[in-house]
């Protein structure tokens, strides 16, 4: 998937993270994993995701 198309969400509180409802703060683990897969660091990936959201919603 192109990096400029990646967005994150939790689907909380309808999903579970460690036996509790998911919260927006749980996205940080996903950002870390995405960064690792992309060969970059978490802050860079977080900026990319923020940029993607801004491009989507204007």
Residue, then its C-alpha position, 0 to 999 in steps of 0.5 A: x500500500x502506498x504510504x500516502x494512503x495509510x490511515x489508522x483507526x481503532x473501531x473502539x469501543x467495539x474492538x478489544x485491546x488486551x481484554x479491554x475496549x480499544x481507545x485512540x491511544x492504542x493506535x500508537x502500537x499500530x503506528x510503531x508496527x507500520x513504521x517498522x514495516x516501512x523501514x522508518x521511525x514512529x514519528x515519521x510514520x505518524x506525520x505521514x498518517x496525519x498528512x494523509x488525513x489532512x489530504x483526505x478531509x482538506 
